[in-house]
Amino acid sequence: MKVRPDEERRDVVVVTGAGGMGIAVARRLGNGRSLLLADASGPGLDRAVTALADEGYAVRGMVTDVTDREAVRKLAESAAGEGRVAAVVHTAGVSPATGPAKAIIEVNLLGTAHVIDAFETVATRGTSLVVISSMAGHVASLSREQEAALATTPTEDLLGLDVVTAIGDDAQTAYIVTKRANHVRVQAAALAWNLRGARVNSLSPGVIATAMSKAEAASPSGAHMMEMLEASGSGRTGTPGEIADAVAFLTGPESSYITGTDLLVDGGQAAWLRCHFRPR
């Protein structure tokens, strides 16, 4: 019996960011699905796609700058053109060790808003978006008014908010504020996604063994970061595989009643900071 073309269409998984976490997530979710991997770096993306294809995944890459609204819209449309978008995992991001405040704001804040907006338009029943944020967002000190503005301001106006322009060139503050913005942006988006039968959540890793975390450890603030990790009692960094497992839960049927919230995967670091940390 001949198989009709529409029966050949697989569910689609989209992963933005071809770094350590992105590749781990792609491997965890890509079995038996069409895998669309996006990254701003063409050479890095090509290497990741080749590695995954060699392992048997049905994967293709699409160079995408998440700070470009039109590029993200094209990514969403391309994904929907391949089949039902089952999962979107947004891992692309910039840390203080890998970029200046301007890049952190544009990628982590604006880029995340673009992904939430664009994929809402192609989400259908069962679609799940997971935004990779950071436990740093849990230590932000923002007012209710500032958080409300970050959550609900139209995407095209985000960079003009007072809470954003006040960051200036402080990369550390930019990272903390933008990661908290991820949390509240996801909360605000949950209603629209619910009305489509879809879900949106964020996931906040602690220190994970990736190239980005290695760059952070080697930065001026790295010693302090590692001291906090040790003091929290976890005694180790997390692995990309552990993040991928958490993402699999948030995109799977076991979490079908979970949306509009954040999952901490940080070895207890945020809890230690809240309850036990004493500034010197």
Secondary structure as GFF3:
##gff-version 3
##sequence-region A 1 280
A	DSSP	three_ten_helix	5	7	.	.	.	ID=ss1
A	DSSP	beta_strand	12	16	.	.	.	ID=ss2
A	DSSP	alpha_helix	20	29	.	.	.	ID=ss3
A	DSSP	beta_strand	34	39	.	.	.	ID=ss4
A	DSSP	alpha_helix	42	54	.	.	.	ID=ss5
A	DSSP	beta_strand	58	63	.	.	.	ID=ss6
A	DSSP	alpha_helix	69	82	.	.	.	ID=ss7
A	DSSP	beta_strand	85	90	.	.	.	ID=ss8
A	DSSP	alpha_helix	101	104	.	.	.	ID=ss9
A	DSSP	pi_helix	105	111	.	.	.	ID=ss10
A	DSSP	alpha_helix	112	120	.	.	.	ID=ss11
A	DSSP	beta_strand	128	132	.	.	.	ID=ss12
A	DSSP	three_ten_helix	135	139	.	.	.	ID=ss13
A	DSSP	alpha_helix	144	152	.	.	.	ID=ss14
A	DSSP	three_ten_helix	155	160	.	.	.	ID=ss15
A	DSSP	alpha_helix	162	165	.	.	.	ID=ss16
A	DSSP	alpha_helix	171	194	.	.	.	ID=ss17
A	DSSP	beta_strand	199	205	.	.	.	ID=ss18
A	DSSP	alpha_helix	211	217	.	.	.	ID=ss19
A	DSSP	alpha_helix	222	231	.	.	.	ID=ss20
A	DSSP	alpha_helix	240	251	.	.	.	ID=ss21
A	DSSP	three_ten_helix	253	255	.	.	.	ID=ss22
A	DSSP	beta_strand	262	265	.	.	.	ID=ss23
A	DSSP	alpha_helix	269	275	.	.	.	ID=ss24
###
